[in-house]
Amino acid sequence: MTEKNDAVAMAEEYYDSTPAVQFYKNVWGGEDIHIGLYRTEDEDIGEASRRTVVNMAQRLSPLEPETKVIDLGAGFGGTARFLASNFGCHVTCVNVSETQNALNRNMNEEAGLSDQIKVIHGSFEEVPLPDENFEVAWSQDAILHSADRETVLDEVQRLLKPEGEFIFTDPMQSEECPQDVLQPILDRIHLETLGSVSFYRDNLAKRGFVEIDTIERVDDMRTHYARVGEELRDSYDEICELSGPDYVENMMRGLGHWVDGADKGYLAWGIMHFQKHDRSGAVVG
Ligand SMILES: C[S@@+](CC[C@H](N)C(=O)[O-])C[C@H]1O[C@@H](n2cnc3c(N)ncnc32)[C@H](O)[C@@H]1O
């Protein structure tokens, strides 16, 4: 079994590594390293990735300068800067990668947003912050890295104020996915399982959350991984210089597995949005 701390340490080592930092900065979409919502199959990755953030923000109760948001697995902080500059929110980024955190802090400084964005080095399985501190918990394509997703959900429940909202995306397996077919994908991210829509629904319901809305968009995940693969092929030599040929070859194989898994109906991805109630279903507060 993958131990919880092994998964955290592996994510930290991977996202801190120079090849990964160069790849995510130069190919994946710059500041946003998550799946995009695509208008066309050849759309710019950065534009589609930003559309996901905009779409998620529009689903929440109106965001205001008083709104405190926690972004779990915050990457380079593109979402935090979007929320802070467009809505005046205060955002706390939690990320296990200190390399990404340093880049995040620099970009916040350059954007004049350091007063609104706090960047914390830590795991979303054990967030070093007090209970009931945030109106919104946000996470994009990060919880998949956990070997203990139930603990991440416990943390979300603990950190949110009563009636707080949890909005997230995650690459998941489909409900129909046969056993053992995901091994190539799981091996690359060094995990035993992926979550699923029903996993999140059941486990959030157990923790007193009520579902507000969910959109399932596995086609966007397929397009995203295919687009990243295309960009990687187009800038192959340049990225090999930055990240090394082994990393690039391995990444291309990995992206192919995600595209193949989506084509075969084994995968799921979408935006899930919940509100914290008490465990009996009544709104707290
Ligand atoms: C695919 S990236 C997504 C980054 C960001 N959410 C975005 O959309 O741009 C996954 C992120 O999860 C972070 N991560 C992985 N495991 C983590 C953990 N246990 N605690 C906190 N962050 C973690 C990684 O460092 C990385 O920043």
The ligand as an ORCA input file, in Angstrom:
! r2SCAN-3c Opt
* xyz 0 1
  C      -1.798     19.769    -11.212
  S      -1.174     20.849    -10.008
  C      -2.533     22.004     -9.845
  C      -2.088     23.329     -9.277
  C      -3.146     24.418     -9.126
  N      -4.291     23.933     -8.377
  C      -3.614     24.948    -10.449
  O      -4.759     24.656    -10.808
  O      -2.866     25.652    -11.123
  C      -1.294     19.924     -8.479
  C      -0.813     20.702     -7.274
  O      -1.090     19.969     -6.080
  C       0.003     20.168     -5.189
  N      -0.034     19.071     -4.201
  C       0.103     17.732     -4.425
  N      -0.003     17.051     -3.267
  C      -0.225     17.975     -2.288
  C      -0.427     17.902     -0.882
  N      -0.424     16.740     -0.217
  N      -0.647     19.052     -0.201
  C      -0.652     20.267     -0.833
  N      -0.446     20.400     -2.168
  C      -0.244     19.270     -2.879
  C       1.210     20.173     -6.088
  O       2.353     20.711     -5.486
  C       0.685     21.012     -7.252
  O       0.841     22.375     -6.982
*
